[in-house]
Amino acid sequence: MKRWSALALGMALAATVPASAADGGKSREKVPVDVYHYVRAETDLQFKLYADKYGAFGKFAHQREMYSIDKQVTVSGNRDTLYSFGIFDLTTPLTVTMPDPHGRYMSLMLVSEDHDIYPAMYVAGTYGFSKEVVGTRYIMLGIRIFANPNDPKDMAEAHALQDAVKVEQADPGSLEIPNWDEEEVIRLRKAANVLGSTVKDSSRFFGVRCERSELENIMGVAVGWGGLQRRDALYIPVTPKQNDGKTEYVLHVPADVPVDGFWSITVYDAKRFMVKNPYNAYSINNVTAKKNPDGSVTIHFGGDPKQDNYLYIMPGWQYIVRLYRPRKEILDGTWKFPEPEPVQ
């Protein structure tokens, strides 16, 4: 069974920057990109994409629905959290007030133009951000809120939390980034992806500069731009050996998974996209799963669609385990998430 530990898959669209993203379609002289400028160029393009596509400059753009099966843009999407994101100009200081989530998973993350990713913030209150502290003019702030898409009341409560987020800034400024040569960015991204694929544990790819090397940062930007720090989330991709789409697998998850957030499992095809199916069976988490009497969860990959906790599989299928706010025993490797077994 092929498995990589702690591969952080970001919330951004790192492989989908359109050709006109860098300059909004305007014709300007392209700025050359080499390995020393790759991180800044890739990040600027991501910021521009979010600002243009979602109207997320100087304010938060709130996604009201879970990741759409019919409109998958980025690979390895998840259907556990609602996202809110904004690109901000720190020419003038910024404050963001986060509401009390009353026990629900809700996090605020910061990504600088140098792809410094700071520890996520979970406590309600007002947070201040300035260029002097962050080190770059522009930042992205991303909010994740856990919600049950099968429960309209729960979704409404998550929407209310999104609406309660407050942003204050004297002047939102403007988004002015170089017209980076996108072909060179893509070429460097591919090269960095090759390097990143050779690293068994990518947990050091995401963090601030004192916690990782520049090479690790370059690989992190290419592999999963905007990934959370290891202390905030672990992402474990798993490819079963007999993933022909016909062999059923069963996974037994104990009741006491050591996380302070939540855990989830999402199935993808060989290209890491969810496959539309008549059973609406794409992912399971510790809230939506039907539990056994002892609190454990039995997940069925394939087999009878009428089984509890059934997930649809296809030829070349794989899945990702997401562990939000993992505890010490996960981080130090003394506790490992179980692996599935084929049904004989």
Residue frames as qw, qx, qy, qz and C-alpha x, y, z in Angstrom:
[[0.000, 0.888, 0.460, 0.000, 0.00, 0.00, 0.00],
 [0.434, 0.364, -0.007, 0.824, 1.54, 3.27, -1.12],
 [0.365, -0.849, -0.376, 0.063, 1.43, 5.94, 1.54],
 [0.377, 0.439, -0.194, 0.792, 3.01, 9.34, 2.23],
 [0.403, -0.572, -0.561, 0.442, 3.01, 10.88, 5.68],
 [0.170, -0.724, -0.235, 0.625, 1.78, 14.40, 6.29],
 [0.303, 0.234, 0.481, 0.789, 1.46, 15.59, 2.71],
 [0.097, 0.559, 0.382, -0.730, -0.16, 18.99, 3.13],
 [0.248, 0.441, 0.661, 0.554, -2.64, 19.66, 0.36],
 [0.068, -0.163, -0.179, 0.968, -3.42, 23.34, 0.24],
 [0.297, 0.629, 0.608, -0.383, -6.69, 25.19, -0.10],
 [0.165, 0.667, -0.211, -0.696, -5.54, 27.05, -3.21],
 [0.821, 0.521, 0.199, -0.117, -5.68, 26.43, -6.93],
 [0.375, -0.670, 0.473, 0.431, -1.96, 25.99, -7.44],
 [0.428, -0.025, 0.760, 0.488, -2.24, 24.14, -10.73],
 [0.286, 0.656, 0.683, 0.147, -5.01, 26.19, -12.26],
 [0.090, -0.652, -0.017, 0.753, -3.72, 29.74, -12.68],
 [0.619, 0.682, 0.385, 0.061, -5.20, 30.96, -15.99],
 [0.640, 0.248, 0.167, 0.708, -2.95, 32.57, -18.56],
 [0.061, 0.709, 0.148, 0.687, -4.38, 36.02, -17.91],
 [0.606, -0.676, -0.394, 0.144, -4.18, 35.87, -14.11],
 [0.603, -0.211, -0.129, 0.758, -0.98, 37.82, -13.75],
 [0.127, -0.099, 0.075, 0.984, -2.18, 41.02, -15.35],
 [0.375, 0.501, 0.516, -0.585, -5.95, 40.75, -15.50],
 [0.630, 0.571, 0.505, 0.149, -5.72, 40.32, -19.28],
 [0.146, 0.964, -0.111, -0.192, -3.79, 43.54, -19.86],
 [0.840, 0.393, -0.095, 0.362, -0.70, 43.40, -22.04],
 [0.275, -0.910, 0.311, -0.006, 2.43, 44.17, -20.03],
 [0.461, 0.579, -0.665, 0.101, 6.03, 43.16, -20.36],
 [0.912, -0.292, -0.284, -0.043, 6.61, 39.83, -18.64],
 [0.267, -0.788, 0.513, -0.213, 8.89, 39.66, -15.62],
 [0.613, 0.303, -0.729, 0.028, 11.38, 36.75, -15.78],
 [0.778, -0.498, 0.202, -0.326, 11.09, 34.07, -13.09],
 [0.494, 0.394, -0.758, 0.163, 13.98, 31.94, -11.85],
 [0.643, -0.282, -0.696, 0.149, 14.21, 29.56, -8.91],
 [0.277, -0.095, -0.454, 0.842, 15.00, 32.45, -6.55],
 [0.291, 0.030, 0.036, -0.956, 11.77, 34.24, -7.47],
 [0.338, -0.187, -0.850, -0.357, 9.51, 31.21, -7.93],
 [0.204, -0.430, -0.778, 0.410, 7.86, 31.31, -4.50],
 [0.078, 0.444, 0.192, -0.872, 6.97, 35.00, -4.75],
 [0.276, 0.148, -0.538, -0.782, 5.76, 34.66, -8.36],
 [0.307, -0.258, -0.901, -0.165, 3.58, 31.62, -7.65],
 [0.148, -0.485, -0.665, 0.548, 2.10, 33.24, -4.57],
 [0.131, 0.350, -0.045, -0.926, 1.39, 36.52, -6.34],
 [0.320, -0.014, -0.705, -0.633, -0.43, 34.61, -9.08],
 [0.272, -0.386, -0.872, 0.129, -2.50, 32.78, -6.47],
 [0.040, -0.465, -0.408, 0.785, -3.41, 36.06, -4.78],
 [0.218, 0.238, -0.331, -0.887, -4.43, 37.59, -8.10],
 [0.305, -0.164, -0.863, -0.368, -6.55, 34.56, -8.95],
 [0.196, -0.478, -0.773, 0.369, -8.46, 34.69, -5.68],
 [0.032, 0.447, 0.166, -0.878, -8.99, 38.43, -5.99],
 [0.271, 0.195, -0.486, -0.808, -10.23, 38.24, -9.58],
 [0.341, -0.148, -0.878, -0.302, -12.22, 35.02, -9.51],
 [0.369, -0.511, -0.755, 0.183, -13.92, 35.45, -6.15],
 [0.100, -0.803, -0.111, -0.577, -13.86, 39.21, -5.58],
 [0.778, -0.516, -0.294, 0.207, -11.81, 38.52, -2.48],
 [0.481, 0.291, -0.200, 0.802, -9.60, 41.61, -2.33],
 [0.070, -0.318, 0.267, -0.907, -9.86, 43.71, 0.84],
 [0.688, -0.179, 0.233, -0.663, -12.64, 41.49, 2.18],
 [0.364, -0.116, 0.923, -0.049, -13.56, 37.87, 2.77],
 [0.596, 0.110, -0.493, -0.624, -15.34, 35.88, 0.07],
 [0.524, -0.164, 0.722, -0.421, -17.50, 33.27, 1.78],
 [0.353, 0.048, -0.844, -0.401, -18.22, 29.93, 0.16],
 [0.608, -0.165, 0.276, -0.726, -21.74, 28.97, 1.23],
 [0.963, 0.079, -0.050, -0.254, -21.71, 25.43, -0.12],
 [0.728, -0.387, 0.516, 0.232, -19.32, 22.54, 0.21],
 [0.088, -0.448, 0.669, 0.587, -16.87, 21.89, -2.61],
 [0.740, 0.390, 0.065, -0.544, -18.97, 21.18, -5.71],
 [0.701, -0.034, 0.684, 0.199, -18.63, 17.78, -7.35],
 [0.593, 0.677, 0.412, 0.141, -19.76, 19.35, -10.64],
 [0.252, 0.940, -0.105, 0.205, -17.27, 22.23, -10.51],
 [0.806, -0.454, 0.132, 0.357, -14.02, 20.67, -9.33],
 [0.350, 0.908, -0.210, 0.094, -11.15, 23.00, -10.15],
 [0.025, -0.689, 0.694, -0.209, -8.37, 21.98, -7.80],
 [0.673, 0.049, -0.738, -0.017, -7.29, 18.43, -7.05],
 [0.439, -0.148, -0.755, 0.464, -7.94, 16.75, -3.69],
 [0.298, -0.454, -0.015, -0.840, -10.84, 18.99, -2.74],
 [0.139, -0.146, -0.890, 0.409, -12.62, 18.34, 0.55],
 [0.376, -0.504, -0.466, -0.622, -16.29, 18.48, 1.57],
 [0.535, -0.406, -0.627, 0.394, -15.77, 18.86, 5.32],
 [0.256, -0.527, -0.247, 0.772, -15.32, 22.60, 5.69],
 [0.298, 0.901, 0.293, 0.114, -16.71, 25.83, 4.32],
 [0.600, -0.026, 0.035, 0.799, -14.00, 28.23, 3.18],
 [0.068, 0.983, 0.157, -0.062, -13.74, 31.99, 3.49],
 [0.703, -0.102, 0.142, 0.689, -10.71, 33.74, 2.04],
 [0.146, 0.980, 0.124, -0.050, -9.44, 37.23, 1.38],
 [0.678, 0.227, -0.012, 0.699, -6.38, 38.97, -0.05],
 [0.254, -0.934, -0.211, 0.138, -5.33, 42.05, 1.92],
 [0.471, 0.618, -0.150, 0.611, -2.93, 44.95, 1.32],
 [0.630, -0.583, -0.347, 0.377, -1.06, 45.70, 4.56],
 [0.309, 0.475, -0.014, 0.824, 0.00, 49.19, 3.52],
 [0.380, -0.489, 0.240, -0.748, -2.36, 50.13, 6.34],
 [0.109, -0.151, 0.918, -0.350, -2.83, 47.82, 9.37],
 [0.596, -0.168, -0.568, -0.542, -5.65, 45.29, 9.36],
 [0.307, -0.165, 0.770, -0.535, -7.75, 43.81, 12.16],
 [0.558, -0.108, -0.691, -0.446, -9.98, 40.74, 11.92],
 [0.455, -0.247, 0.569, -0.639, -12.46, 39.77, 14.62],
 [0.400, 0.003, -0.890, -0.219, -13.36, 36.09, 14.88],
 [0.663, -0.397, -0.009, -0.635, -16.61, 35.00, 16.57],
 [0.416, -0.307, 0.802, -0.299, -16.96, 32.28, 19.20],
 [0.493, 0.136, -0.720, -0.470, -17.60, 28.99, 17.32],
 [0.723, -0.287, 0.315, -0.544, -18.96, 27.30, 20.48],
 [0.704, -0.237, 0.669, -0.022, -16.92, 24.13, 20.10],
 [0.808, 0.557, 0.194, -0.010, -17.13, 23.88, 16.32],
 [0.668, -0.135, 0.301, 0.667, -13.87, 23.62, 14.37],
 [0.302, 0.936, 0.153, 0.098, -13.08, 27.09, 13.01],
 [0.683, -0.335, 0.144, 0.633, -9.60, 28.25, 12.08],
 [0.274, 0.954, -0.035, -0.113, -7.93, 31.35, 10.67],
 [0.805, -0.111, 0.250, 0.527, -4.69, 30.93, 8.71],
 [0.107, 0.921, -0.148, -0.343, -2.26, 33.46, 7.24],
 [0.811, 0.186, 0.308, 0.462, -0.11, 33.10, 4.11],
 [0.110, -0.788, 0.154, 0.585, 2.45, 35.80, 3.26],
 [0.608, 0.728, -0.210, -0.237, 3.80, 36.60, -0.20],
 [0.145, 0.592, -0.792, 0.033, 6.89, 34.59, 0.73],
 [0.785, -0.112, -0.556, -0.247, 4.64, 31.63, 1.56],
 [0.055, 0.181, -0.755, 0.627, 5.32, 31.93, 5.27],
 [0.587, -0.423, -0.547, -0.421, 2.44, 30.04, 6.85],
 [0.143, -0.412, 0.557, -0.707, 1.78, 30.98, 10.45],
 [0.025, -0.173, -0.947, 0.269, 0.14, 28.71, 13.06],
 [0.249, -0.525, -0.602, -0.548, -3.63, 28.72, 12.67],
 [0.138, -0.146, 0.435, -0.878, -5.72, 30.77, 15.09],
 [0.321, -0.344, -0.866, -0.172, -8.70, 29.15, 16.83],
 [0.198, -0.461, -0.608, 0.615, -9.65, 31.47, 19.69],
 [0.091, 0.849, 0.460, 0.242, -12.41, 34.05, 19.33],
 [0.366, -0.721, -0.063, 0.585, -11.21, 37.64, 19.46],
 [0.389, 0.916, -0.030, -0.096, -9.56, 40.41, 17.46],
 [0.798, -0.132, 0.280, 0.518, -6.31, 39.79, 15.58],
 [0.140, 0.919, -0.118, -0.348, -4.05, 42.50, 14.16],
 [0.820, 0.179, 0.333, 0.430, -1.88, 42.21, 11.05],
 [0.064, 0.935, -0.146, -0.315, 0.76, 44.65, 9.78],
 [0.734, 0.622, -0.242, 0.128, 3.43, 44.68, 7.08],
 [0.026, -0.743, 0.590, -0.317, 6.13, 45.25, 9.71],
 [0.649, -0.310, 0.636, -0.280, 5.25, 42.01, 11.50],
 [0.899, 0.295, 0.308, -0.103, 4.36, 39.79, 8.52],
 [0.482, -0.418, 0.512, 0.575, 7.16, 41.06, 6.29],
 [0.237, 0.211, 0.681, 0.660, 5.26, 41.39, 3.00],
 [0.239, 0.026, -0.048, -0.969, 2.78, 43.90, 1.62],
 [0.698, -0.059, -0.322, -0.637, 0.11, 41.35, 0.75],
 [0.217, -0.149, 0.919, -0.292, -1.31, 38.41, 2.68],
 [0.565, -0.211, -0.609, -0.515, -4.01, 35.84, 2.26],
 [0.351, -0.170, 0.688, -0.611, -6.25, 35.02, 5.19],
 [0.520, -0.062, -0.741, -0.420, -8.20, 31.78, 5.02],
 [0.501, -0.205, 0.536, -0.648, -10.97, 30.58, 7.32],
 [0.404, -0.039, -0.883, -0.235, -12.15, 26.97, 7.57],
 [0.527, -0.170, 0.409, -0.726, -15.43, 26.13, 9.32],
 [0.020, 0.033, 0.998, 0.052, -16.53, 22.54, 9.86],
 [0.580, 0.140, 0.143, -0.790, -20.12, 21.83, 8.80],
 [0.435, 0.128, 0.891, 0.003, -22.36, 18.87, 8.03],
 [0.190, 0.137, -0.467, -0.852, -23.63, 19.30, 4.44],
 [0.299, -0.297, -0.867, -0.268, -26.45, 16.83, 5.14],
 [0.255, -0.609, -0.631, 0.408, -27.88, 18.99, 7.95],
 [0.157, 0.730, 0.285, 0.601, -29.47, 22.30, 6.83],
 [0.459, -0.879, -0.114, -0.059, -29.54, 23.60, 10.41],
 [0.734, -0.421, 0.165, 0.507, -25.85, 22.92, 10.87],
 [0.500, 0.356, 0.324, 0.720, -25.03, 24.62, 7.58],
 [0.087, -0.872, -0.259, -0.406, -27.07, 27.67, 8.63],
 [0.609, -0.768, 0.006, 0.198, -25.10, 27.89, 11.88],
 [0.688, -0.113, 0.274, 0.662, -21.84, 27.77, 9.92],
 [0.272, 0.644, 0.346, 0.625, -23.10, 30.53, 7.61],
 [0.338, -0.916, -0.172, -0.128, -23.88, 32.66, 10.67],
 [0.689, -0.529, 0.148, 0.473, -20.28, 32.26, 11.83],
 [0.538, 0.274, 0.349, 0.716, -19.03, 33.38, 8.42],
 [0.013, 0.810, 0.323, 0.490, -21.25, 36.46, 8.59],
 [0.537, -0.832, -0.115, 0.085, -19.98, 37.28, 12.08],
 [0.711, -0.094, 0.096, 0.691, -16.36, 37.69, 10.93],
 [0.058, 0.978, 0.144, -0.140, -15.47, 41.40, 10.99],
 [0.686, 0.182, 0.115, 0.695, -12.73, 43.19, 9.01],
 [0.089, -0.967, -0.128, 0.200, -11.48, 46.70, 9.83],
 [0.636, -0.027, 0.241, 0.732, -8.94, 48.67, 7.80],
 [0.020, 0.697, 0.091, -0.711, -8.58, 52.41, 7.19],
 [0.449, 0.638, -0.345, -0.522, -7.70, 51.90, 3.52],
 [0.937, 0.071, 0.339, -0.047, -7.98, 48.56, 1.65],
 [0.284, -0.552, 0.584, 0.524, -5.24, 49.66, -0.75],
 [0.711, 0.541, -0.203, -0.400, -4.80, 48.03, -4.14],
 [0.878, -0.112, 0.437, 0.163, -3.44, 44.83, -5.65],
 [0.401, 0.846, -0.320, -0.144, -0.34, 45.62, -7.71],
 [0.796, -0.303, 0.488, 0.190, 1.79, 42.62, -8.60],
 [0.037, -0.520, 0.632, 0.573, 4.44, 42.11, -11.29],
 [0.821, 0.376, -0.107, -0.416, 3.42, 40.51, -14.58],
 [0.495, -0.436, 0.746, 0.093, 5.34, 37.34, -13.85],
 [0.435, 0.346, -0.694, -0.458, 6.18, 35.09, -16.81],
 [0.809, -0.147, 0.309, -0.478, 3.64, 32.35, -16.24],
 [0.890, 0.324, -0.318, -0.045, 5.25, 29.81, -18.56],
 [0.350, 0.481, -0.663, 0.455, 8.40, 30.00, -16.46],
 [0.497, -0.336, 0.497, -0.627, 6.33, 29.63, -13.27],
 [0.939, 0.066, 0.029, -0.338, 4.73, 26.46, -14.64],
 [0.729, 0.441, -0.493, 0.176, 8.12, 25.06, -15.71],
 [0.062, 0.455, -0.673, 0.580, 9.58, 25.66, -12.25],
 [0.710, -0.216, 0.308, -0.595, 6.46, 24.24, -10.59],
 [0.947, 0.178, -0.220, -0.154, 6.86, 20.99, -12.51],
 [0.536, 0.448, -0.599, 0.392, 10.52, 20.74, -11.55],
 [0.220, -0.397, 0.580, -0.676, 9.78, 21.43, -7.88],
 [0.864, -0.093, 0.079, -0.488, 7.01, 18.82, -7.95],
 [0.840, 0.274, -0.460, 0.091, 9.52, 16.22, -9.08],
 [0.227, 0.404, -0.645, 0.608, 11.77, 17.12, -6.16],
 [0.512, -0.292, 0.360, -0.723, 8.84, 17.13, -3.74],
 [0.914, 0.012, -0.212, -0.347, 7.76, 13.65, -4.83],
 [0.667, 0.282, -0.622, 0.298, 11.06, 12.24, -3.55],
 [0.079, -0.355, 0.576, -0.732, 10.43, 13.41, 0.02],
 [0.373, -0.284, -0.883, -0.012, 8.67, 10.80, 2.17],
 [0.269, -0.678, -0.561, 0.392, 7.68, 13.24, 4.92],
 [0.241, 0.532, 0.233, 0.777, 6.67, 16.66, 3.66],
 [0.387, -0.776, -0.474, 0.151, 5.65, 17.99, 7.08],
 [0.427, -0.507, -0.003, 0.749, 8.47, 20.56, 6.98],
 [0.315, 0.400, 0.496, 0.703, 7.25, 22.09, 3.72],
 [0.175, -0.750, -0.374, -0.517, 4.83, 24.42, 5.49],
 [0.556, -0.630, -0.324, 0.435, 5.69, 26.97, 8.15],
 [0.028, 0.991, -0.090, -0.092, 7.62, 30.17, 8.69],
 [0.586, 0.693, -0.394, 0.146, 11.16, 30.68, 7.42],
 [0.172, -0.624, 0.689, -0.326, 12.85, 29.82, 10.71],
 [0.756, -0.112, 0.569, -0.304, 11.18, 26.39, 10.62],
 [0.850, 0.331, 0.394, 0.117, 12.01, 25.27, 7.09],
 [0.435, -0.287, 0.426, 0.740, 14.64, 25.75, 4.40],
 [0.339, 0.509, -0.191, -0.768, 14.13, 27.69, 1.19],
 [0.226, 0.143, -0.878, -0.397, 14.20, 24.44, -0.78],
 [0.025, 0.335, 0.908, -0.250, 11.46, 23.00, 1.44],
 [0.255, 0.563, 0.277, -0.736, 9.44, 26.15, 0.87],
 [0.296, 0.385, -0.552, -0.678, 9.84, 25.86, -2.91],
 [0.172, -0.062, -0.969, -0.168, 8.68, 22.23, -2.82],
 [0.095, 0.432, 0.741, -0.505, 5.76, 23.11, -0.56],
 [0.305, 0.499, -0.030, -0.810, 4.57, 25.86, -2.90],
 [0.348, 0.261, -0.715, -0.547, 4.61, 23.45, -5.84],
 [0.183, -0.114, -0.976, 0.040, 3.13, 20.42, -4.06],
 [0.246, -0.660, -0.709, -0.023, 0.36, 22.14, -2.11],
 [0.124, 0.376, -0.077, 0.915, 0.33, 25.92, -1.98],
 [0.421, -0.451, 0.070, -0.783, -1.22, 27.25, 1.21],
 [0.717, -0.208, -0.665, 0.005, -1.07, 24.02, 3.21],
 [0.561, -0.779, 0.045, -0.277, -1.61, 24.21, 6.96],
 [0.011, 0.622, -0.734, 0.274, 1.28, 23.67, 9.33],
 [0.502, 0.030, -0.864, 0.021, 1.79, 20.13, 10.57],
 [0.026, -0.093, -0.729, 0.678, 0.61, 21.05, 14.05],
 [0.447, 0.225, 0.159, -0.851, -2.71, 22.20, 12.56],
 [0.866, 0.291, 0.106, -0.393, -3.46, 19.40, 10.11],
 [0.314, -0.331, 0.837, 0.303, -2.02, 16.19, 8.72],
 [0.746, 0.430, -0.096, -0.499, -3.03, 14.95, 5.29],
 [0.436, -0.316, 0.834, 0.119, -2.30, 11.29, 4.59],
 [0.671, 0.384, -0.342, -0.534, -2.83, 10.07, 1.01],
 [0.553, -0.191, 0.808, -0.075, -3.34, 6.30, 0.76],
 [0.601, 0.371, -0.479, -0.521, -3.39, 4.14, -2.37],
 [0.825, -0.161, 0.495, -0.220, -4.62, 0.57, -1.68],
 [0.271, -0.340, 0.811, 0.392, -2.72, -2.17, -3.47],
 [0.211, 0.325, 0.880, 0.274, -5.82, -3.70, -5.11],
 [0.190, 0.528, 0.236, -0.794, -7.41, -0.47, -6.26],
 [0.130, 0.104, 0.797, 0.581, -9.03, -1.97, -9.35],
 [0.406, -0.050, -0.070, -0.910, -12.43, -0.55, -8.40],
 [0.743, -0.140, -0.537, -0.374, -13.86, -4.05, -7.89],
 [0.578, -0.085, -0.700, 0.410, -12.07, -5.22, -4.74],
 [0.428, -0.808, -0.197, -0.355, -13.95, -4.08, -1.64],
 [0.412, 0.233, -0.571, 0.671, -11.95, -2.77, 1.31],
 [0.528, -0.750, -0.377, -0.130, -12.99, -2.29, 4.93],
 [0.304, 0.416, -0.408, 0.754, -11.46, 0.19, 7.35],
 [0.562, -0.647, -0.508, 0.084, -12.07, 0.10, 11.10],
 [0.159, 0.579, -0.220, 0.769, -11.52, 3.48, 12.78],
 [0.401, -0.306, -0.724, 0.471, -11.38, 3.44, 16.61],
 [0.184, -0.864, -0.461, -0.084, -13.56, 5.70, 18.70],
 [0.442, -0.822, -0.012, 0.358, -10.66, 7.59, 20.22],
 [0.639, 0.500, 0.099, 0.575, -8.79, 9.14, 17.28],
 [0.470, -0.572, -0.227, 0.633, -6.49, 11.66, 19.06],
 [0.238, 0.389, 0.269, 0.848, -7.48, 14.93, 17.37],
 [0.030, -0.440, -0.473, 0.762, -8.87, 18.13, 18.85],
 [0.336, 0.279, -0.259, -0.861, -10.52, 19.09, 15.56],
 [0.856, 0.210, 0.279, -0.380, -11.94, 16.26, 13.48],
 [0.325, -0.267, 0.810, 0.409, -10.94, 13.47, 11.11],
 [0.698, 0.508, 0.127, -0.488, -12.25, 12.72, 7.64],
 [0.489, -0.108, 0.766, 0.403, -11.72, 10.42, 4.65],
 [0.529, 0.654, 0.003, -0.540, -12.34, 11.40, 1.02],
 [0.737, 0.087, 0.608, 0.281, -12.07, 9.11, -2.03],
 [0.253, 0.744, -0.271, -0.555, -10.54, 10.27, -5.34],
 [0.911, 0.406, 0.065, 0.021, -9.78, 8.78, -8.73],
 [0.830, -0.002, 0.074, 0.553, -6.26, 8.32, -10.10],
 [0.326, 0.533, 0.078, 0.777, -6.07, 12.03, -10.96],
 [0.228, -0.222, -0.562, 0.763, -7.20, 13.03, -7.43],
 [0.359, -0.140, -0.143, -0.911, -10.70, 14.18, -8.38],
 [0.458, 0.138, 0.731, -0.487, -13.95, 13.02, -6.80],
 [0.096, -0.072, -0.818, -0.562, -16.11, 10.95, -9.16],
 [0.537, -0.044, 0.094, -0.837, -19.81, 11.78, -9.34],
 [0.175, -0.060, -0.981, -0.053, -21.95, 8.82, -8.34],
 [0.455, -0.462, -0.477, -0.593, -25.67, 8.12, -7.71],
 [0.656, -0.452, -0.567, 0.213, -25.04, 7.38, -4.03],
 [0.094, -0.905, 0.105, -0.402, -23.61, 10.80, -3.13],
 [0.871, -0.460, 0.039, 0.168, -20.85, 8.82, -1.41],
 [0.500, 0.746, -0.231, 0.374, -17.66, 10.87, -1.51],
 [0.226, 0.440, -0.586, 0.642, -16.44, 11.38, 2.04],
 [0.688, -0.565, -0.452, -0.056, -17.02, 10.47, 5.67],
 [0.140, 0.529, -0.482, 0.684, -15.97, 12.19, 8.89],
 [0.216, -0.083, -0.851, 0.472, -16.39, 11.55, 12.58],
 [0.339, 0.203, 0.345, -0.852, -19.64, 13.55, 12.64],
 [0.649, 0.257, -0.268, -0.664, -21.41, 12.23, 9.54],
 [0.365, 0.191, -0.909, -0.066, -20.37, 8.59, 10.04],
 [0.813, -0.375, -0.149, -0.419, -22.78, 6.07, 11.55],
 [0.039, -0.580, 0.743, -0.332, -21.03, 4.68, 14.62],
 [0.620, -0.094, -0.779, 0.009, -20.84, 1.20, 16.07],
 [0.627, -0.696, -0.331, -0.112, -22.07, 0.62, 19.67],
 [0.719, -0.413, -0.115, 0.547, -18.53, 1.16, 21.01],
 [0.017, -0.901, 0.025, 0.433, -18.15, 4.47, 19.16],
 [0.393, -0.288, 0.641, 0.593, -15.87, 3.10, 16.46],
 [0.565, 0.603, -0.038, -0.561, -16.59, 3.52, 12.75],
 [0.624, 0.010, 0.720, 0.303, -16.52, 0.85, 10.03],
 [0.335, 0.664, -0.199, -0.639, -16.01, 2.27, 6.55],
 [0.755, 0.227, 0.600, 0.135, -16.75, 0.28, 3.40],
 [0.093, 0.570, -0.456, -0.677, -14.81, 1.18, 0.26],
 [0.414, 0.155, -0.730, -0.521, -16.97, -0.36, -2.48],
 [0.014, 0.162, 0.960, -0.229, -19.25, -3.34, -2.04],
 [0.053, -0.651, -0.746, -0.128, -22.95, -2.97, -1.31],
 [0.071, 0.424, 0.028, 0.902, -23.97, 0.71, -1.53],
 [0.571, -0.628, -0.316, -0.424, -26.63, 0.04, 1.13],
 [0.714, -0.232, -0.455, 0.479, -23.98, -0.59, 3.78],
 [0.305, -0.933, -0.105, 0.163, -23.45, 2.01, 6.48],
 [0.279, -0.793, 0.365, 0.400, -20.54, 4.36, 5.76],
 [0.780, 0.320, 0.444, 0.304, -20.26, 3.26, 2.13],
 [0.014, -0.751, 0.280, 0.598, -17.82, 5.10, -0.14],
 [0.806, 0.573, 0.112, -0.098, -17.89, 4.76, -3.91],
 [0.459, -0.527, 0.551, 0.456, -14.68, 3.52, -5.57],
 [0.699, 0.686, -0.044, -0.195, -13.45, 3.34, -9.16],
 [0.895, 0.182, -0.022, 0.406, -10.40, 1.94, -11.02],
 [0.481, 0.409, -0.190, 0.752, -7.25, 3.62, -9.71],
 [0.400, -0.831, -0.204, -0.329, -8.98, 4.93, -6.58],
 [0.469, 0.113, -0.510, 0.712, -7.14, 6.42, -3.63],
 [0.364, -0.830, -0.390, -0.162, -8.14, 8.35, -0.54],
 [0.249, 0.475, -0.371, 0.758, -6.89, 11.02, 1.82],
 [0.530, -0.596, -0.547, 0.253, -7.16, 10.97, 5.60],
 [0.082, 0.661, -0.103, 0.739, -7.38, 14.46, 7.08],
 [0.595, -0.469, -0.535, 0.373, -6.52, 14.93, 10.75],
 [0.038, 0.766, 0.030, 0.642, -7.27, 18.43, 12.02],
 [0.334, -0.728, 0.380, -0.462, -5.52, 19.60, 15.18],
 [0.859, 0.016, -0.506, 0.082, -3.68, 16.31, 15.73],
 [0.618, -0.764, 0.162, -0.094, -2.47, 15.60, 19.25],
 [0.180, -0.745, 0.639, 0.065, 1.06, 14.78, 20.36],
 [0.677, -0.134, 0.723, 0.023, 0.76, 11.02, 19.87],
 [0.725, 0.622, 0.291, 0.052, -0.04, 11.51, 16.18],
 [0.236, 0.938, -0.254, 0.018, 2.67, 14.11, 15.67],
 [0.250, -0.665, 0.704, -0.001, 5.39, 11.97, 17.28],
 [0.538, 0.304, -0.717, -0.321, 4.29, 8.83, 15.46],
 [0.146, -0.127, 0.907, -0.374, 3.25, 6.76, 18.47],
 [0.533, 0.419, 0.630, -0.380, -0.35, 6.60, 17.17],
 [0.013, -0.172, 0.659, 0.732, -1.06, 5.82, 13.54],
 [0.664, 0.239, 0.064, -0.706, -4.32, 5.96, 11.64],
 [0.686, -0.007, 0.728, -0.006, -5.39, 2.41, 10.73],
 [0.172, 0.338, -0.646, -0.662, -5.20, 1.04, 7.19],
 [0.805, 0.147, 0.061, -0.572, -7.94, -0.80, 5.27],
 [0.368, -0.206, 0.899, 0.120, -7.99, -4.49, 4.48],
 [0.420, 0.105, -0.606, -0.668, -9.41, -6.13, 1.35],
 [0.758, -0.058, 0.370, -0.535, -12.58, -8.14, 1.86],
 [0.090, -0.261, 0.938, 0.212, -11.87, -11.82, 1.22]]
